[in-house]
Amino acid sequence: MKNKKKLTKLSGFTLIEIMLVIVIIGIIVGIAAPKITGKLGKSQSIAARASLKSIETAIYSYEMDNLKLPDSLDDLTKTINGNGPYVKPSDLQDPWSQKYIYSKGGSHGMGFDLSTTSPDGKSYNNWE
């Protein structure tokens, strides 16, 4: 009986040990969180550029099939004269859930302008 009582008194963690573990976890999270959020922003930037190129390719495919540029990006999601759709409607949104801005007749030396802006103000486009 005495051994059983001794065991129950010795088992478990003290409040100090639990607090120490919580502090260590807090320090690890404090160090890792900024690095993780930085990678998230970079991945969204890469996704925006890749998506922009994908839409640009779809516009060129549309132009080759229909002998004209689309009037809007929504034309890329439709079947016209047996051609298309070139992209899914969800592909027309950037990583920040905004629609890409399309302008037919582009003012930067191309046939069209395609762009988007991140929430922090960085621009992504097809002319730079």
C-alpha positions as CSV (number, residue, x, y, z in Angstrom):
1,M,0.0,0.0,0.0
2,K,2.8,2.4,0.8
3,N,4.4,1.9,-2.6
4,K,1.1,2.8,-4.3
5,K,0.7,6.1,-2.5
6,K,4.3,7.0,-3.2
7,L,3.8,6.4,-6.9
8,T,0.7,8.6,-7.2
9,K,2.4,11.4,-5.4
10,L,5.5,11.2,-7.8
11,S,3.6,10.9,-11.1
12,G,2.5,13.9,-13.1
13,F,4.0,17.2,-14.0
14,T,4.4,20.2,-11.7
15,L,3.0,23.6,-12.6
16,I,6.5,25.0,-13.3
17,E,7.2,22.2,-15.8
18,I,4.0,22.8,-17.7
19,M,4.6,26.6,-17.7
20,L,8.1,26.0,-19.0
21,V,6.9,23.8,-21.9
22,I,4.3,26.5,-22.8
23,V,6.9,29.2,-22.8
24,I,9.2,27.1,-25.1
25,I,6.3,26.4,-27.5
26,G,5.6,30.2,-27.5
27,I,9.2,31.0,-28.4
28,I,9.2,28.5,-31.2
29,V,5.9,29.8,-32.7
30,G,7.3,33.4,-32.3
31,I,10.3,32.5,-34.4
32,A,8.6,30.4,-37.0
33,A,5.4,32.5,-37.7
34,P,7.1,35.4,-39.5
35,K,9.1,33.0,-41.7
36,I,5.9,31.1,-42.6
37,T,3.9,34.3,-43.4
38,G,6.7,35.6,-45.5
39,K,6.6,32.4,-47.6
40,L,2.9,32.7,-48.0
41,G,3.2,36.2,-49.5
42,K,5.9,34.9,-51.9
43,S,3.8,32.0,-53.0
44,Q,0.9,34.3,-53.7
45,S,3.2,36.4,-55.8
46,I,4.4,33.4,-57.8
47,A,0.8,32.2,-58.2
48,A,-0.3,35.6,-59.5
49,R,2.5,35.7,-62.2
50,A,1.8,32.1,-63.3
51,S,-2.0,32.7,-63.4
52,L,-1.4,35.9,-65.4
53,K,0.7,33.9,-68.0
54,S,-2.0,31.2,-68.2
55,I,-4.7,33.7,-68.9
56,E,-2.5,35.5,-71.4
57,T,-2.0,32.2,-73.2
58,A,-5.8,31.6,-73.2
59,I,-6.3,35.0,-74.7
60,Y,-3.9,34.2,-77.5
61,S,-5.6,30.8,-78.1
62,Y,-9.0,32.6,-78.3
63,E,-7.6,35.1,-80.7
64,M,-6.2,32.4,-83.0
65,D,-9.5,30.4,-83.0
66,N,-11.8,33.4,-83.4
67,L,-9.6,35.9,-85.3
68,K,-10.2,38.6,-82.7
69,L,-9.4,39.3,-79.1
70,P,-12.1,38.5,-76.5
71,D,-14.3,41.4,-75.5
72,S,-14.0,40.4,-71.8
73,L,-12.3,37.7,-69.8
74,D,-15.7,36.0,-69.4
75,D,-15.5,35.2,-73.1
76,L,-12.7,32.8,-72.3
77,T,-15.0,30.7,-70.2
78,K,-17.5,30.1,-73.0
79,T,-17.7,27.9,-76.0
80,I,-17.8,30.0,-79.2
81,N,-18.1,28.4,-82.7
82,G,-17.1,25.1,-81.2
83,N,-14.0,26.5,-79.6
84,G,-13.3,26.8,-75.9
85,P,-13.7,27.2,-73.0
86,Y,-10.1,28.3,-72.5
87,V,-10.2,28.7,-68.7
88,K,-12.5,27.9,-65.8
89,P,-14.3,30.9,-64.3
90,S,-12.3,30.4,-61.1
91,D,-9.1,30.9,-63.0
92,L,-10.0,34.5,-63.7
93,Q,-9.4,35.4,-60.0
94,D,-6.0,36.3,-58.6
95,P,-4.6,34.7,-55.4
96,W,-6.3,37.5,-53.4
97,S,-9.8,36.6,-54.9
98,Q,-10.0,39.7,-57.1
99,K,-10.8,39.6,-60.8
100,Y,-7.9,40.3,-63.2
101,I,-8.3,43.6,-65.1
102,Y,-8.4,43.1,-68.9
103,S,-8.4,45.9,-71.4
104,K,-8.7,45.2,-75.1
105,G,-6.6,47.3,-77.4
106,G,-3.7,47.6,-74.8
107,S,-1.8,50.8,-74.2
108,H,1.6,49.2,-73.6
109,G,2.5,48.0,-77.1
110,M,0.5,44.7,-77.0
111,G,-3.0,43.9,-78.2
112,F,-4.4,43.9,-74.7
113,D,-3.5,44.7,-71.1
114,L,-3.9,42.2,-68.3
115,S,-3.1,43.1,-64.7
116,T,-3.9,42.8,-61.0
117,T,-2.7,44.4,-57.8
118,S,-2.0,42.7,-54.5
119,P,-3.5,44.0,-51.2
120,D,-0.1,45.6,-50.4
121,G,-0.1,47.5,-53.7
122,K,2.3,45.4,-55.8
123,S,1.2,45.3,-59.5
124,Y,1.4,42.3,-61.7
125,N,0.8,42.7,-65.5
126,N,1.6,41.3,-68.9
127,W,3.6,44.2,-70.2
128,E,6.6,44.2,-67.8
